[in-house]
């Protein structure tokens, strides 16, 4: 586990720096535009190339050296961050610059992510898959806590200058560790493959077609991602303009999801294997989507918002670990790059759609609707008044949609029983 632990710790540090920058840019952009849709478009530009190119990128990744692939992608992503810094310092940074640079970051992540998944598989003994998955979620959870709080503090203290400087320091540490101190076992079957990229990509699609368990789990998660990403677009539009909200409160509320995931990740690393991992996946998501949205949308109290975030996210690591174990045990390592890339397209294509949907519903439908019906006592009692009340309505609608989706699609998953 030495290589895994070193890779996991340094890459997680770099991810923290990147997440701090992303959160600070969200604050900067919302200050400039005041639009939920414009802010959501920042993440859409990251995910769009990631979704569109993932299938081909996975096939390419399977033919490339995983370590070199990760190093090149990380270096190019860091170059984009440096460009943002230069534009900011010369007072020429515009919204479209962020969209374009985020699209390049998303393209790099398209290749880097499946390479990282294979790298983790190669450095973890099979009997340690659940522990490794728990540690990965622990890292992402810690980042979820730290990045909003750190970003809010650093952005308030010194603007984007200090935020980007911290990001580049963490990148340098991770890049050095990966380049000089981490080695991966060579997967010769991949490196010796002479098949074309399209043929390799089709093998990933064929694997999913022939393995309905894996495919149905992925499609279920794509539905969850649609609802969750629309929620992500609406949350800042509800919290930031609220009289009891603002940037600092939004950072705290966002950090609570990370706190919940840290707790959940720690539980995953020590708990016994579930009797049915598929059942764990859809029941945890039903609980999360069926509680968090209603608590947050129907309250104007920041403490309740935080409680809602914790309840909604505490079981996510358990779901994620179960999905990771199913995928790693079901997919041969020589196919993992291309199959994970197909997974990325199917499971994550709904994220940009959800962000677009959530931002559109806030800006164009629910905020104007709440403004026209500001005298309606029932609506104002449920969602409040003024800017942000429409976003609260969107979050409530998403809670209903998410619970219904889990109840309907969960019936299909009941036919499987996976306990390995």
SVG drawing of the C-alpha trace seen along z (x, -y; Angstrom):
<svg xmlns="http://www.w3.org/2000/svg" viewBox="-52 -46 65 58">
<polyline fill="none" stroke="black" stroke-width="0.4" points="0.0,0.0 3.0,-2.4 2.6,-3.6 -1.1,-3.9 -0.8,-5.9 1.8,-8.3 -0.2,-8.7 -3.5,-9.2 -2.1,-11.7 -0.2,-13.9 -2.9,-13.9 -5.5,-14.7 -3.4,-17.7 -3.4,-18.9 -7.1,-18.3 -7.6,-20.5 -5.7,-23.3 -7.7,-23.0 -11.0,-22.9 -10.1,-26.0 -9.5,-27.8 -12.7,-26.5 -14.7,-27.7 -13.1,-31.1 -13.8,-31.5 -17.4,-30.7 -17.6,-33.5 -15.8,-35.9 -18.2,-35.0 -21.4,-35.3 -20.2,-38.7 -19.8,-39.8 -23.0,-38.4 -25.5,-37.6 -26.8,-34.8 -27.2,-31.1 -27.0,-30.0 -23.8,-32.0 -22.2,-30.5 -23.3,-27.0 -21.9,-27.4 -18.4,-27.5 -18.8,-23.8 -20.7,-23.0 -17.6,-24.0 -15.5,-21.6 -17.9,-18.6 -18.9,-19.1 -15.6,-17.9 -15.2,-15.4 -18.4,-13.7 -18.1,-14.1 -14.5,-12.8 -14.4,-10.2 -15.0,-7.1 -12.2,-7.8 -10.0,-9.1 -10.3,-5.9 -9.2,-3.9 -6.2,-6.2 -5.4,-5.9 -5.3,-2.2 -2.5,-2.4 -0.4,-5.0 1.9,-4.9 -0.4,-5.9 2.3,-7.8 3.3,-9.9 -0.3,-10.5 -1.1,-11.9 2.0,-14.1 1.3,-15.7 -2.4,-16.3 -1.6,-17.8 1.0,-20.1 -1.3,-21.4 -4.1,-22.0 -1.6,-24.0 -0.7,-26.0 -4.4,-27.0 -4.4,-28.2 -1.2,-30.3 -3.0,-31.9 -6.0,-32.8 -3.5,-34.4 -1.9,-36.5 -5.3,-37.7 -6.4,-38.5 -3.3,-40.5 -3.5,-42.4 -7.1,-43.2 -8.2,-41.5 -9.9,-38.5 -13.3,-38.1 -16.1,-35.5 -15.5,-33.9 -11.8,-33.3 -12.9,-31.2 -15.3,-29.2 -12.5,-28.5 -9.9,-27.6 -12.3,-25.3 -13.1,-23.5 -9.4,-22.8 -9.2,-21.6 -12.1,-19.3 -10.4,-17.9 -7.3,-17.1 -9.3,-15.5 -11.0,-13.3 -7.6,-11.6 -6.2,-11.9 -9.2,-10.5 -9.3,-7.0 -5.5,-6.8 -5.8,-7.6 -8.5,-4.9 -6.2,-2.3 -3.2,-3.6 -5.1,-3.1 -6.2,0.4 -2.6,1.3 -1.3,0.1 -4.0,1.7 -4.3,5.4 -7.7,6.8 -8.6,7.5 -8.0,3.8 -10.4,2.4 -13.0,1.3 -10.4,-0.3 -8.9,-2.1 -12.3,-3.3 -13.0,-4.6 -9.7,-6.5 -10.5,-8.0 -13.9,-9.2 -12.2,-10.4 -9.9,-12.6 -12.7,-14.0 -14.8,-14.6 -12.0,-16.5 -11.6,-18.5 -15.3,-19.2 -14.9,-20.6 -11.7,-22.5 -12.1,-24.0 -15.2,-26.2 -13.8,-27.4 -10.3,-27.9 -11.5,-29.6 -13.8,-31.9 -11.1,-32.9 -8.3,-33.3 -10.5,-35.1 -11.7,-37.5 -8.1,-38.0 -6.2,-38.5 -8.5,-37.8 -7.6,-35.4 -3.8,-36.1 -3.4,-34.1 -5.9,-31.4 -4.0,-30.6 -0.6,-30.7 -1.8,-28.1 -3.1,-26.0 0.2,-26.0 2.1,-25.1 0.0,-22.0 0.3,-21.1 4.1,-21.3 4.2,-18.9 2.0,-16.3 3.8,-16.6 7.2,-16.1 6.0,-13.1 4.5,-11.4 7.5,-12.0 10.2,-11.0 8.8,-8.7 5.9,-6.7 6.0,-3.7 3.2,-1.6 3.4,2.1 3.5,2.3 0.4,3.6 2.0,5.2 -1.2,6.4 -2.3,2.8 1.0,1.4 1.4,4.1 -2.0,3.6 -2.0,2.6 -5.7,2.2 -7.0,-1.1 -8.5,-3.6 -12.1,-3.2 -11.8,0.6 -10.6,0.2 -13.4,-2.2 -16.0,0.2 -14.6,2.9 -15.6,0.7 -19.1,0.3 -19.4,4.0 -18.3,4.8 -21.1,2.7 -23.6,4.2 -22.7,7.7 -22.7,6.8 -26.2,5.4 -25.3,5.2 -22.6,2.6 -24.6,0.8 -27.7,0.5 -25.8,-0.8 -24.1,-3.4 -27.4,-4.5 -29.0,-4.8 -26.2,-7.0 -26.6,-9.2 -30.1,-10.0 -28.8,-10.8 -26.2,-13.1 -28.9,-15.0 -30.8,-15.9 -27.7,-16.5 -26.0,-18.8 -29.3,-20.8 -29.2,-21.2 -25.6,-22.4 -26.6,-25.1 -29.5,-26.3 -27.8,-26.2 -25.6,-29.3 -28.5,-31.2 -30.5,-30.5 -27.9,-31.0 -25.8,-34.0 -28.6,-36.6 -30.5,-35.4 -30.5,-38.1 -29.1,-35.4 -26.7,-34.1 -23.7,-35.5 -20.4,-34.1 -19.2,-33.0 -22.4,-31.2 -22.5,-29.5 -18.9,-28.3 -19.9,-26.9 -23.0,-25.2 -21.0,-23.7 -18.3,-22.5 -21.0,-20.6 -21.3,-18.1 -17.6,-17.4 -17.9,-17.0 -20.7,-14.4 -18.6,-12.6 -15.6,-12.4 -17.7,-10.7 -19.2,-8.4 -15.8,-7.6 -14.4,-6.7 -17.3,-4.3 -16.7,-2.7 -13.1,-1.9 -14.0,0.1 -17.5,1.5 -17.9,5.1 -18.9,5.8 -22.5,5.2 -24.7,8.2 -26.0,6.6 -24.0,3.7 -26.6,2.9 -29.3,2.5 -27.0,0.2 -26.5,-2.0 -30.2,-2.8 -31.4,-2.9 -28.7,-5.4 -29.5,-7.7 -33.2,-7.5 -32.5,-8.6 -30.2,-11.4 -32.4,-12.9 -35.5,-12.3 -34.3,-14.4 -31.7,-17.0 -33.7,-19.0 -36.8,-19.4 -34.9,-20.4 -32.9,-23.1 -35.7,-24.5 -38.3,-24.8 -36.0,-26.6 -34.4,-30.1 -32.1,-29.0 -28.4,-28.5 -28.2,-25.8 -30.9,-23.8 -29.2,-24.2 -26.1,-22.7 -28.0,-19.8 -29.6,-19.1 -26.3,-18.9 -24.9,-16.5 -27.9,-14.2 -27.9,-14.3 -24.2,-13.5 -23.3,-11.2 -24.2,-8.0 -22.7,-9.0 -19.3,-7.4 -21.1,-4.1 -22.8,-4.3 -19.5,-5.2 -17.5,-2.5 -20.1,0.1 -20.1,-1.1 -16.2,-1.2 -16.0,2.4 -18.6,3.6 -16.7,2.0 -13.2,3.0 -14.2,6.6 -16.3,6.8 -14.0,5.2 -10.7,6.9 -7.8,4.5 -6.7,4.5 -10.1,3.1 -10.6,0.7 -9.4,-2.5 -11.8,-2.2 -14.7,-0.9 -14.2,-3.6 -14.2,-6.1 -17.5,-4.7 -18.8,-4.9 -17.7,-8.6 -19.8,-9.4 -22.9,-7.5 -22.8,-8.4 -21.6,-12.0 -23.2,-13.4 -26.2,-14.4 -24.1,-16.7 -23.8,-19.5 -27.4,-19.0 -28.4,-19.2 -26.4,-22.4 -28.0,-23.9 -31.4,-22.8 -31.0,-24.1 -29.6,-27.4 -32.3,-27.9 -35.1,-27.0 -33.8,-29.5 -33.2,-32.4 -36.0,-32.0 -38.8,-30.2 -38.9,-30.0 -37.4,-33.4 -39.8,-35.3 -42.6,-33.0 -41.9,-33.8 -41.6,-37.5 -45.1,-37.5 -46.6,-35.6 -44.9,-37.4 -48.4,-37.9 -49.2,-34.2 -49.0,-33.2 -48.5,-29.5 -45.6,-30.0 -43.9,-32.6 -44.3,-30.4 -42.6,-27.6 -39.9,-29.3 -39.5,-32.8 -39.5,-36.1 -37.1,-38.1 -34.2,-36.9 -33.3,-33.3 -36.9,-32.2 -37.1,-30.9 -34.0,-28.9 -35.5,-27.4 -38.5,-26.3 -36.2,-24.7 -34.5,-22.7 -37.9,-21.5 -38.9,-20.4 -35.7,-18.5 -36.3,-16.7 -39.6,-15.4 -38.1,-14.4 -35.1,-12.7 -37.2,-10.6 -39.6,-9.5 -36.6,-8.6 -35.0,-6.5 -38.3,-4.7 -38.9,-3.9 -35.4,-3.0 -34.5,-1.3 -37.1,1.4 -34.9,2.4 -31.8,2.8 -33.6,5.1 -33.1,8.0 -29.4,8.0 -27.7,9.2 -24.0,8.4 -22.1,9.2 -18.5,9.7"/>
</svg>
